[in-house]
Amino acid sequence: MDALFFLGVRTRAQLDALSEGCKLPIVLGGVGADLNERDYLGTQGVRISLQGHQPFMAAVAAVRETMKALREGTPPAKLANLASAQLMQQVSRDADYTRWSAEFLG
């Protein structure tokens, strides 16, 4: 799919002008707070709007806290905020892996 990537669009006026002259899907990076409405973005042809690195930063903080707790002697079974078995199966695509293994190994 062809798309146009724009970095630094901060206001609705900027996006309105951009989408007026563009018929390709728009990918935005580093948008301003004024552009944090999915419905509006969709009407302007935006198909992807990057939202920053906060999810990665949260993951780093969680790993640090977990490693700190282990270093301080917390037993692995007593760690807080662990993903459930169901969530781990989902994100690791356990059902697909099991099926693929059976297909490959016969």
Secondary structure, DSSP 8 states (H G I E B T S, - for coil): ---EEEE---SHHHHHHHHHT--S-EEEES--GGG--HHHHHHTTEEEE---SHHHHHHHHHHHHHHHHHHTT--GGG-SS---HHHHHHHTTHHHHHHHHHHHH-
